[in-house]
Amino acid sequence: MTAPAETLLPRDEPVRLIDPSGTLRDDAEYPTPDVADLLAAHAALVTGRRINEQCFALVRQGRLAVYPSSHGQEACQVAAALALADGDWMFPTYRDSVSVITRGVSPAEALVLLRGDWHGGYDPHEYRVAPQATPLATQLLHAVGRAHAATLQGEDMVVLAMCGDGATSEGDFHEALNFAAVFHLPVVFFVQNNEFAISVPLSRQTAAPSLAHKAIGYGMPGERVDGNDVAAVLAVLRSAVSRARDGGGPTLVEAHTYRMLAHTNADDDTRYRERSEVAAWVERDPLLRSRAYLREVGALDDVTEERFTADAERVAAALRDAMNAEVEPDPEDLFRFVYAERPQHLQRQWMGLQDEIRRDTEGVE
Ligand SMILES: Cc1ncc(C[n+]2csc(CCOP(=O)(O)OP(=O)(O)O)c2C)c(N)n1
């Protein structure tokens, strides 16, 4: 059955529940999450920000090779994880470490990959979090495949497929959305539109009225949400997740947010954007807004804030300790997990490497 076209279009203005001054505006379609949920979300925001700051410092200390920070995007990061049930799956990108951690993966496990370890750091099946994908939009196809498998096997599961605005220009994005819509799969596509794909602005990425408007072309609903309003992102994602769970098919959600720092430590964002633009977004910081609302309704006092800050500090300290530990990699790991049975050419290479290591330790020229 085809849905009437107008039900698939996003609103003209992104959904917003809490305005930048912290005032709540009720929305007829998206109920505001209750205060307890928003308090838990705020604690996760404080921890998420602290993790972003810690990782930025760890890169400078040479302990992480690279870190694509979600500083400024924490409302999206936190809401993505909190909108899911335990049995659901998340398919994140390289920028989504805070989502992965909010979902339950320990910060040390989530970040060893960026330290340069050969493995992804966590067991995807244990947390139902796919490996963080660097090749843009590839994870969307994996997500759709997982949802298709779940449907065929009668599993009760929703899949959250995450990507950035730049990734929407990839062919994989279009194939994933089309397949999900045609097969009516329980997928929520969550695009964090942070205005830039490295130095390429959104205006060079699409001529559509918004990224959420693309949904109608595939026959699924699209929605836009203020990505710096954690209450709104949580409400909109919950609604999409619940529609998917109830057999209503996929949704495309676009969150309007901003990457407040450079793309990674390897990027110099002063070369392509004005400081005044960044400063305007810093004023729209998602943490300030959530804090203002919770203080306003009397749910957040000084003692609770201090507890959240102390909890975040403990997470950061544990992450620091883990990343500062000197690891002794076993060279055989390079060969160990490639094939179930090691082919002869790799076995020869491993023997050659052992020989080299022996000569090195014995000081043979
Ligand atoms: C298939 C592919 N092409 C190019 C790149 C190089 N690349 C890495 S990040 C990036 C920008 C992505 O921007 P966006 O999707 O908006 O996500 P953001 O980094 O802003 O979170 C590009 C082009 C890549 N990783 N994969």
The ligand as a MOL file (V3000), in Angstrom:
LIG
                    3D

  0  0  0     0  0            999 V3000
M  V30 BEGIN CTAB
M  V30 COUNTS 26 27 0 0 0
M  V30 BEGIN ATOM
M  V30 1 C 33.9060 6.1160 0.1890 0
M  V30 2 C 34.7150 7.2030 0.8360 0
M  V30 3 N 35.0810 8.2840 0.1170 0
M  V30 4 C 35.8000 9.2740 0.6910 0
M  V30 5 C 36.2080 9.1780 1.9940 0
M  V30 6 C 37.0420 10.2740 2.6250 0
M  V30 7 N 36.2710 10.9820 3.6280 0 CHG=1
M  V30 8 C 36.3940 10.6840 4.9420 0
M  V30 9 S 35.3680 11.5770 5.8900 0
M  V30 10 C 34.7540 12.4090 4.5580 0
M  V30 11 C 33.6810 13.4590 4.7590 0
M  V30 12 C 32.4040 12.8660 5.2350 0
M  V30 13 O 31.4920 13.8550 5.5880 0
M  V30 14 P 30.0920 13.5270 6.2320 0
M  V30 15 O 29.4750 12.3220 5.6000 0
M  V30 16 O 29.2920 14.7730 6.2090 0
M  V30 17 O 30.4390 13.1000 7.7280 0
M  V30 18 P 31.1990 13.8970 8.8820 0
M  V30 19 O 32.6650 13.5870 8.7320 0
M  V30 20 O 30.9120 15.3500 8.7180 0
M  V30 21 O 30.6700 13.3310 10.1350 0
M  V30 22 C 35.3600 11.9810 3.3830 0
M  V30 23 C 35.0530 12.5080 2.0450 0
M  V30 24 C 35.8240 8.0180 2.7150 0
M  V30 25 N 36.1380 7.8270 3.9770 0
M  V30 26 N 35.0710 7.0600 2.1120 0
M  V30 END ATOM
M  V30 BEGIN BOND
M  V30 1 1 1 2
M  V30 2 1 2 3
M  V30 3 2 2 26
M  V30 4 2 3 4
M  V30 5 1 4 5
M  V30 6 1 5 6
M  V30 7 2 5 24
M  V30 8 1 6 7
M  V30 9 2 7 8
M  V30 10 1 7 22
M  V30 11 1 8 9
M  V30 12 1 9 10
M  V30 13 1 10 11
M  V30 14 2 10 22
M  V30 15 1 11 12
M  V30 16 1 12 13
M  V30 17 1 13 14
M  V30 18 2 14 15
M  V30 19 1 14 16
M  V30 20 1 14 17
M  V30 21 1 17 18
M  V30 22 2 18 19
M  V30 23 1 18 20
M  V30 24 1 18 21
M  V30 25 1 22 23
M  V30 26 1 24 25
M  V30 27 1 24 26
M  V30 END BOND
M  V30 END CTAB
M  END
